[in-house]
Amino acid sequence: MSWISDHLLALNGTLVLLAVFLLPALESSVFLGFVIPGETAVVIGGVTAYNGRTELWAVIAVAVAGAVIGDSIGYAVGKRWGDSLLGRIPHRLIKPAHVRQSKDLIARLGGRAVFAGRFAAALRALVPGLCGVSDMRYRTFALWNVLGGAFWATGFVLLGYFAGAGWHQVEHYASLASWIFVGVIVVAIGALLYFKHRAEKRSSSRFEEAPEEAEAVR
């Protein structure tokens, strides 16, 4: 990742903007996010704005556009080819555990999963396609896609901008924070399933007790 970052910093302003657009756009549309996280280019874009080589507003605009367009393509790919495409991708790129986590996230959160998945590197490449597989309404997907893309892109560009020369540290913590976020999501889903199971079990017990009480009254 340091090699990629150094090469991005060596590009001129126009090519930096192109990279800031393409890397987020290709994350979920061709699953590039499992190899190169899109936030790398976005943070670097913020650094180049800090150095005066690009305009801050332009970096934010292309980062948001790349994130939103890329996820929309990922949604369309998932809706058209679905699980059959995921099954052909080597497990070293897409782990079955990540697929399960993404599906659980969508089942629990609905459209909000698009927003939440945007901030987790391991899920960002999968959630849009799985939303298509799950037949989520595109209107719902698009709303949360735009919100998530705007918050994510703006946040990481500003991180790079305000970090300036210390961007290496920001990039490291951004990646670490993404994995922590994944862990929080998994724990939250597990807790929801546990409490739902307990509630259903309690409700079932009350239902079974009710006929016995009625019989006793008779």
Backbone bond lengths (Angstrom), bond angles and torsions (degrees), N, CA, C in turn:
res aa  C-N    CA-C-N  psi(-1)  N-CA   C-N-CA  omega(-1)  CA-C   N-CA-C  phi
1 M - - - 1.443 - - 1.528 111.45 -
2 S 1.336 117.53 -34.83 1.463 120.08 177.81 1.518 110.63 -64.80
3 W 1.356 116.22 -38.24 1.468 120.48 178.47 1.525 110.13 -62.38
4 I 1.324 116.76 -44.39 1.468 121.49 179.23 1.527 109.92 -63.86
5 S 1.320 116.70 -43.95 1.462 120.96 -178.64 1.520 111.25 -62.64
6 D 1.328 116.19 -43.50 1.468 119.72 -179.98 1.522 111.30 -62.86
7 H 1.330 117.02 -38.67 1.460 120.56 178.87 1.532 111.19 -69.90
8 L 1.319 117.31 -36.01 1.459 119.88 176.62 1.526 110.86 -64.18
9 L 1.323 116.34 -38.99 1.459 120.71 179.36 1.523 112.18 -67.13
10 A 1.340 116.68 -24.05 1.464 120.85 -178.96 1.528 112.43 -81.89
11 L 1.329 118.21 -10.93 1.457 121.59 -178.36 1.526 110.80 -76.09
12 N 1.341 115.26 157.91 1.465 118.18 174.45 1.533 109.46 -76.74
13 G 1.330 115.59 172.29 1.461 120.10 -172.91 1.511 114.43 -57.27
14 T 1.344 117.15 -42.30 1.464 120.90 -178.26 1.522 111.42 -64.30
15 L 1.325 116.96 -43.25 1.468 120.85 -179.51 1.527 111.35 -69.99
16 V 1.328 116.61 -31.65 1.467 119.68 175.36 1.523 109.83 -62.75
17 L 1.332 116.68 -45.59 1.464 120.54 178.88 1.530 111.03 -62.22
18 L 1.346 116.09 -37.76 1.466 119.84 177.56 1.527 110.31 -63.30
19 A 1.343 116.73 -42.98 1.468 120.69 179.18 1.520 111.16 -66.36
20 V 1.344 116.70 -38.65 1.467 120.99 179.56 1.530 110.14 -64.21
21 F 1.314 117.05 -30.96 1.466 120.78 176.34 1.526 111.28 -78.32
22 L 1.338 117.50 -47.24 1.460 121.58 -170.01 1.525 113.58 -71.51
23 L 1.332 118.65 -43.40 1.463 119.12 -175.47 1.525 112.68 -62.56
24 P 1.339 119.47 -46.96 1.474 117.62 173.99 1.523 112.78 -64.89
25 A 1.351 117.17 -34.56 1.470 120.15 -178.80 1.515 111.90 -66.91
26 L 1.336 117.26 -32.08 1.458 120.85 -176.29 1.526 112.92 -90.88
27 E 1.330 117.31 -6.53 1.467 120.40 -177.66 1.519 112.35 -56.97
28 S 1.335 116.89 -52.44 1.465 119.83 -176.49 1.516 112.63 -102.88
29 S 1.340 117.96 -19.96 1.467 119.64 -178.36 1.526 111.52 -73.78
30 V 1.351 117.46 -35.12 1.478 120.65 176.61 1.528 110.99 -127.43
31 F 1.359 116.33 15.93 1.474 123.56 178.12 1.529 112.92 61.40
32 L 1.338 117.60 28.44 1.460 120.95 178.09 1.520 111.67 -65.67
33 G 1.329 115.53 -22.13 1.458 119.41 -177.70 1.517 114.37 -60.21
34 F 1.342 117.90 -20.78 1.459 120.12 177.39 1.518 112.17 -77.99
35 V 1.331 116.70 -11.27 1.464 121.90 179.18 1.522 110.77 -109.99
36 I 1.330 116.45 -48.75 1.462 121.90 -179.10 1.527 108.77 -129.15
37 P 1.324 118.64 108.89 1.470 120.10 178.17 1.519 111.05 -63.01
38 G 1.324 116.38 136.34 1.452 120.91 -177.80 1.513 113.93 -64.21
39 E 1.352 117.04 -26.32 1.459 118.08 -177.30 1.529 112.10 -66.26
40 T 1.347 117.03 -19.61 1.467 119.81 177.28 1.524 110.76 -58.72
41 A 1.338 116.54 -51.75 1.465 120.49 179.90 1.516 111.06 -66.59
42 V 1.333 116.92 -36.24 1.468 120.50 -177.40 1.527 110.84 -67.11
43 V 1.329 116.78 -43.10 1.468 120.79 177.02 1.530 109.95 -63.19
44 I 1.337 116.77 -44.33 1.467 120.71 179.14 1.527 110.41 -61.37
45 G 1.345 116.67 -38.42 1.457 119.87 176.28 1.517 111.50 -58.34
46 G 1.338 116.72 -40.96 1.459 120.45 176.49 1.511 112.06 -64.02
47 V 1.334 117.34 -37.39 1.470 121.58 178.30 1.522 110.52 -64.47
48 T 1.350 117.50 -43.03 1.464 119.69 179.47 1.533 111.34 -66.02
49 A 1.327 117.12 -30.79 1.470 119.84 174.77 1.527 110.01 -67.71
50 Y 1.318 116.29 -39.20 1.470 121.15 176.14 1.520 110.84 -61.38
51 N 1.331 116.41 -38.13 1.469 121.34 -179.70 1.530 112.89 -80.45
52 G 1.324 117.41 -3.63 1.452 120.67 177.94 1.515 114.97 83.07
53 R 1.337 117.78 10.29 1.466 120.78 -178.38 1.522 111.93 -86.97
54 T 1.330 117.58 -20.66 1.464 122.35 175.66 1.524 108.38 -137.38
55 E 1.321 115.76 164.04 1.459 120.59 176.42 1.530 109.43 -88.33
56 L 1.325 115.94 136.42 1.459 120.19 -176.89 1.525 111.10 -59.22
57 W 1.323 117.52 -44.45 1.462 120.62 -178.19 1.529 111.26 -62.52
58 A 1.353 116.27 -35.78 1.460 120.18 -179.38 1.527 110.93 -68.88
59 V 1.333 116.59 -40.15 1.466 120.44 178.63 1.523 110.27 -63.06
60 I 1.339 116.74 -45.39 1.467 120.46 179.06 1.529 110.38 -61.75
61 A 1.331 116.73 -43.80 1.466 120.86 -176.99 1.529 111.86 -62.41
62 V 1.341 117.45 -46.65 1.473 118.97 -177.52 1.523 110.72 -72.58
63 A 1.346 117.48 -31.46 1.468 120.11 177.98 1.523 110.77 -66.42
64 V 1.339 116.71 -44.13 1.464 120.57 177.61 1.522 110.33 -63.03
65 A 1.344 116.67 -45.33 1.468 120.89 -179.84 1.526 111.06 -60.76
66 G 1.329 117.32 -44.06 1.459 120.51 179.42 1.512 112.74 -62.69
67 A 1.346 116.14 -42.96 1.463 120.64 -179.61 1.525 111.42 -64.34
68 V 1.331 116.90 -46.12 1.467 121.35 -176.80 1.525 111.43 -69.25
69 I 1.332 117.00 -46.25 1.473 120.70 -179.06 1.523 110.88 -65.91
70 G 1.326 116.98 -43.49 1.462 120.54 179.97 1.513 112.73 -60.35
71 D 1.338 116.85 -43.62 1.464 119.99 179.55 1.526 111.23 -68.94
72 S 1.334 117.40 -33.32 1.462 120.11 177.03 1.522 111.05 -64.99
73 I 1.334 116.03 -39.40 1.475 119.88 176.05 1.523 110.08 -65.85
74 G 1.343 116.22 -42.02 1.463 120.06 177.49 1.515 112.25 -59.33
75 Y 1.331 116.84 -40.28 1.469 121.65 176.80 1.529 110.50 -61.50
76 A 1.345 116.46 -45.92 1.469 120.90 -179.22 1.525 111.36 -64.15
77 V 1.339 116.98 -39.55 1.471 121.04 178.05 1.526 110.05 -63.46
78 G 1.339 116.31 -44.65 1.463 120.37 179.44 1.514 111.84 -63.14
79 K 1.332 117.40 -39.96 1.457 120.99 -178.85 1.527 110.74 -68.21
80 R 1.345 116.41 -34.10 1.476 120.37 -176.28 1.526 112.36 -82.27
81 W 1.330 117.29 -45.31 1.466 119.69 -173.50 1.530 113.98 -112.12
82 G 1.331 117.28 -25.11 1.450 121.70 171.41 1.514 115.89 59.44
83 D 1.352 114.22 -144.13 1.466 121.11 -173.97 1.527 112.77 -64.83
84 S 1.322 118.36 -24.15 1.468 120.18 -179.49 1.525 110.95 -62.34
85 L 1.339 116.33 -35.67 1.464 119.81 177.89 1.517 110.89 -71.04
86 L 1.330 117.08 -42.82 1.464 120.28 179.23 1.516 111.50 -61.20
87 G 1.333 116.34 -35.15 1.462 120.47 -178.92 1.514 113.85 -67.25
88 R 1.323 116.94 -20.13 1.465 120.39 -178.97 1.527 113.42 -91.51
89 I 1.327 115.93 -9.81 1.462 119.57 -178.58 1.527 109.04 -86.31
90 P 1.349 118.14 132.20 1.478 120.75 -178.30 1.523 112.23 -54.58
91 H 1.316 116.01 142.00 1.456 121.11 -177.96 1.523 112.65 -65.70
92 R 1.338 116.92 -19.46 1.460 118.21 178.10 1.535 111.34 -70.54
93 L 1.334 116.20 -19.74 1.462 121.04 176.69 1.520 111.26 -94.31
94 I 1.324 116.77 -45.72 1.461 121.21 178.62 1.519 108.46 -124.39
95 K 1.308 116.23 109.67 1.454 120.97 -178.23 1.531 110.34 -81.04
96 P 1.329 117.27 139.49 1.471 120.32 178.19 1.523 112.48 -54.12
97 A 1.330 116.87 -33.41 1.471 119.90 179.32 1.522 111.06 -62.38
98 H 1.332 116.74 -38.25 1.467 119.98 179.14 1.525 110.75 -66.87
99 V 1.326 116.31 -37.08 1.467 120.41 177.89 1.525 109.98 -63.58
100 R 1.327 116.57 -45.68 1.469 120.77 179.48 1.524 110.93 -62.41
101 Q 1.339 116.85 -43.28 1.462 120.06 179.67 1.525 111.06 -61.32
102 S 1.330 115.74 -41.45 1.468 120.06 -179.10 1.518 110.88 -65.83
103 K 1.334 117.46 -43.31 1.467 120.40 179.25 1.513 111.48 -64.95
104 D 1.335 117.68 -39.25 1.462 121.02 176.52 1.523 110.61 -63.21
105 L 1.339 115.39 -40.88 1.457 120.28 179.80 1.526 110.74 -61.57
106 I 1.332 116.78 -44.59 1.464 121.38 -179.87 1.529 110.97 -65.62
107 A 1.337 116.01 -42.58 1.465 120.24 -179.63 1.523 111.39 -62.17
108 R 1.332 117.15 -37.02 1.454 120.76 -175.90 1.533 112.73 -83.29
109 L 1.339 116.77 -39.40 1.461 120.31 -170.84 1.520 114.38 -104.62
110 G 1.322 118.32 -16.80 1.458 120.09 -177.02 1.515 110.85 64.94
111 G 1.342 117.28 -132.44 1.455 121.28 -178.93 1.519 113.50 -61.70
112 R 1.326 116.98 -28.39 1.461 120.45 179.22 1.526 111.89 -64.32
113 A 1.342 116.81 -19.78 1.466 120.11 177.38 1.520 111.15 -64.10
114 V 1.324 116.91 -30.88 1.471 121.03 178.57 1.522 109.42 -63.70
115 F 1.340 115.67 -43.15 1.464 120.39 179.07 1.528 110.67 -67.96
116 A 1.340 116.82 -48.09 1.468 120.83 -177.91 1.520 111.27 -64.79
117 G 1.341 117.16 -42.20 1.454 120.74 -178.83 1.511 113.37 -64.28
118 R 1.318 117.82 -25.89 1.459 122.23 179.67 1.516 111.91 -60.67
119 F 1.342 117.74 -28.98 1.452 121.39 -175.07 1.532 113.08 -96.87
120 A 1.324 118.03 5.73 1.462 121.77 178.67 1.519 109.18 -119.62
121 A 1.330 116.63 114.42 1.467 120.86 -173.88 1.523 112.55 -56.75
122 A 1.334 116.76 -38.94 1.458 120.14 -176.87 1.526 112.58 -70.23
123 L 1.331 117.22 -23.58 1.463 121.09 -176.95 1.521 112.92 -103.03
124 R 1.319 117.13 -21.57 1.460 121.28 -172.66 1.523 112.65 -57.54
125 A 1.336 116.72 -37.30 1.464 120.46 -178.45 1.524 112.29 -77.61
126 L 1.328 117.75 -17.59 1.464 121.23 -173.88 1.519 114.53 -103.10
127 V 1.327 117.12 -38.01 1.461 120.38 -170.76 1.529 113.33 -57.29
128 P 1.348 120.48 -45.67 1.479 118.82 -179.44 1.527 113.18 -58.13
129 G 1.340 117.01 -46.59 1.460 120.09 179.35 1.514 112.36 -62.93
130 L 1.327 116.88 -39.60 1.461 120.43 -179.21 1.529 111.49 -72.55
131 C 1.332 117.23 -25.49 1.467 119.70 172.32 1.526 109.78 -64.94
132 G 1.343 116.23 -38.62 1.459 120.34 175.61 1.509 111.92 -65.89
133 V 1.337 116.26 -42.03 1.465 121.12 177.61 1.524 110.29 -60.75
134 S 1.333 116.59 -39.02 1.466 122.06 -176.84 1.525 113.06 -79.36
135 D 1.344 117.38 2.67 1.475 122.16 -179.84 1.520 112.79 58.94
136 M 1.333 116.75 34.03 1.453 120.00 172.44 1.531 108.86 -63.61
137 R 1.316 117.71 139.30 1.466 121.03 178.92 1.517 109.73 -60.34
138 Y 1.335 116.54 134.65 1.462 119.11 -176.52 1.522 111.45 -63.74
139 R 1.325 117.59 -32.75 1.461 119.74 178.98 1.519 110.80 -60.42
140 T 1.336 115.71 -43.10 1.463 120.15 177.63 1.516 110.67 -65.07
141 F 1.340 115.47 -46.15 1.459 119.98 179.51 1.521 111.19 -59.61
142 A 1.334 117.38 -46.00 1.459 121.79 -176.26 1.517 112.06 -61.64
143 L 1.342 116.93 -41.28 1.460 120.65 -179.96 1.527 111.00 -59.61
144 W 1.332 116.33 -51.96 1.465 120.32 -178.33 1.515 111.77 -71.76
145 N 1.325 117.44 -28.28 1.457 121.74 177.12 1.529 110.50 -64.77
146 V 1.326 116.47 -46.75 1.468 120.52 179.52 1.533 110.55 -64.37
147 L 1.334 117.37 -44.21 1.465 120.72 179.20 1.533 111.30 -61.86
148 G 1.333 115.53 -48.85 1.464 119.42 -179.12 1.519 111.87 -64.31
149 G 1.337 117.05 -44.89 1.457 120.76 -179.49 1.512 111.90 -62.22
150 A 1.334 117.02 -40.96 1.463 120.77 -179.14 1.529 111.43 -66.30
151 F 1.337 117.11 -45.94 1.464 120.45 -179.89 1.526 111.09 -66.10
152 W 1.330 116.02 -45.41 1.463 120.46 -177.52 1.520 111.61 -63.98
153 A 1.317 117.12 -51.36 1.462 120.95 -176.67 1.525 111.35 -64.02
154 T 1.315 116.96 -46.07 1.465 120.25 -179.54 1.525 110.82 -62.50
155 G 1.330 116.24 -42.63 1.459 120.38 -179.19 1.512 112.96 -62.07
156 F 1.333 117.47 -46.54 1.466 120.01 -176.65 1.527 111.98 -74.61
157 V 1.323 117.67 -32.90 1.473 119.44 174.64 1.530 109.96 -62.91
158 L 1.332 116.08 -45.22 1.464 119.73 -179.91 1.525 111.64 -66.98
159 L 1.336 117.31 -32.78 1.464 119.97 174.78 1.525 110.60 -59.78
160 G 1.332 116.51 -47.95 1.455 120.12 177.93 1.512 112.51 -64.25
161 Y 1.332 116.31 -37.76 1.471 120.91 -177.88 1.523 110.87 -65.93
162 F 1.329 116.60 -47.91 1.461 119.59 -176.70 1.531 112.28 -78.74
163 A 1.333 116.98 -22.23 1.465 119.63 177.20 1.518 110.52 -73.69
164 G 1.342 117.13 -35.21 1.459 120.58 179.45 1.510 112.05 59.86
165 A 1.316 116.64 -121.99 1.468 121.52 -177.19 1.525 112.08 -69.01
166 G 1.313 118.01 -17.77 1.466 120.24 -179.28 1.510 113.62 -92.40
167 W 1.332 117.34 27.25 1.465 121.52 -174.25 1.523 112.77 -65.21
168 H 1.351 118.55 -26.79 1.476 120.57 179.93 1.525 110.34 -58.14
169 Q 1.327 116.40 -42.58 1.459 120.98 -179.14 1.528 110.48 -66.85
170 V 1.336 116.06 -40.69 1.460 120.38 179.43 1.513 110.54 -62.93
171 E 1.333 117.47 -43.47 1.466 121.62 -179.78 1.519 110.53 -60.89
172 H 1.329 116.73 -41.16 1.468 121.11 179.99 1.525 110.73 -63.32
173 Y 1.334 116.83 -48.33 1.454 120.37 -177.77 1.522 112.01 -69.76
174 A 1.336 117.27 -30.71 1.467 120.48 177.26 1.519 110.55 -63.96
175 S 1.341 116.24 -43.29 1.459 120.26 178.49 1.525 110.86 -65.63
176 L 1.326 116.76 -42.50 1.461 121.61 179.33 1.522 110.79 -63.21
177 A 1.325 115.95 -41.83 1.462 120.36 -179.97 1.523 111.57 -63.30
178 S 1.340 117.14 -35.05 1.462 120.94 178.89 1.518 110.82 -62.74
179 W 1.325 117.00 -44.05 1.469 120.17 -179.47 1.526 111.28 -69.25
180 I 1.330 116.98 -35.71 1.466 119.96 175.75 1.522 109.76 -63.25
181 F 1.334 115.94 -39.39 1.461 121.01 179.09 1.521 110.74 -62.04
182 V 1.345 116.52 -41.08 1.464 120.60 176.82 1.529 110.30 -59.19
183 G 1.340 116.01 -44.98 1.457 120.10 179.63 1.521 112.19 -61.53
184 V 1.330 116.52 -40.89 1.465 120.88 178.45 1.520 110.71 -62.71
185 I 1.342 116.68 -41.91 1.462 121.08 179.31 1.524 110.67 -62.45
186 V 1.334 116.56 -45.67 1.469 120.69 -179.11 1.526 110.06 -61.29
187 V 1.332 117.32 -45.29 1.465 121.29 179.66 1.534 110.53 -63.48
188 A 1.341 116.53 -41.69 1.461 120.40 -179.73 1.523 111.50 -63.45
189 I 1.335 116.28 -43.17 1.465 120.31 178.54 1.533 110.47 -63.57
190 G 1.339 115.98 -42.86 1.456 119.99 178.00 1.516 111.98 -60.88
191 A 1.338 116.59 -41.43 1.461 120.71 179.33 1.532 110.93 -65.58
192 L 1.329 116.66 -41.51 1.459 120.26 178.71 1.527 111.58 -62.27
193 L 1.328 115.83 -43.46 1.466 120.08 178.60 1.522 111.26 -63.26
194 Y 1.340 116.10 -40.15 1.468 120.74 -178.95 1.522 110.79 -64.18
195 F 1.343 116.75 -49.04 1.466 120.13 -177.75 1.522 111.65 -69.07
196 K 1.338 116.62 -32.82 1.459 119.41 176.70 1.526 110.38 -66.10
197 H 1.341 115.67 -41.51 1.467 120.33 178.70 1.521 110.30 -62.89
198 R 1.326 117.65 -42.43 1.464 121.22 178.99 1.526 110.89 -63.40
199 A 1.355 115.93 -42.01 1.463 119.70 -179.52 1.522 110.78 -64.47
200 E 1.335 116.93 -42.04 1.463 120.70 179.33 1.521 110.85 -65.71
201 K 1.322 116.52 -38.32 1.464 120.81 179.65 1.532 110.43 -66.81
202 R 1.338 116.19 -41.03 1.466 120.41 178.71 1.526 110.83 -65.34
203 S 1.341 115.03 -41.62 1.468 119.53 179.37 1.519 111.09 -64.67
204 S 1.349 116.31 -39.08 1.459 120.59 178.96 1.521 111.23 -65.29
205 S 1.340 116.46 -38.69 1.472 120.52 179.67 1.520 110.95 -64.50
206 R 1.351 116.30 -40.78 1.460 120.17 179.51 1.527 110.83 -65.87
207 F 1.326 116.01 -37.94 1.461 120.37 179.58 1.531 110.82 -64.64
208 E 1.330 116.98 -38.18 1.463 120.71 179.86 1.523 111.23 -71.86
209 E 1.350 116.30 -32.26 1.465 119.67 -178.38 1.532 111.70 -74.75
210 A 1.333 116.65 -29.97 1.462 120.72 -175.89 1.524 112.84 -59.68
211 P 1.347 121.07 -47.89 1.471 120.37 178.05 1.524 112.78 -60.98
212 E 1.341 117.20 -35.71 1.460 120.42 -179.54 1.532 110.00 -65.47
213 E 1.348 116.69 -39.96 1.466 119.98 179.19 1.527 110.64 -66.66
214 A 1.343 115.59 -39.60 1.473 119.33 179.20 1.520 110.33 -63.89
215 E 1.329 117.40 -39.15 1.461 121.75 179.59 1.513 111.14 -65.82
216 A 1.360 115.14 -37.19 1.460 118.90 179.87 1.523 111.75 -66.26
217 V 1.363 116.52 -36.30 1.462 120.84 178.48 1.510 110.50 -63.43
218 R 1.351 115.86 -40.86 1.462 119.99 178.01 1.515 111.67 -61.83
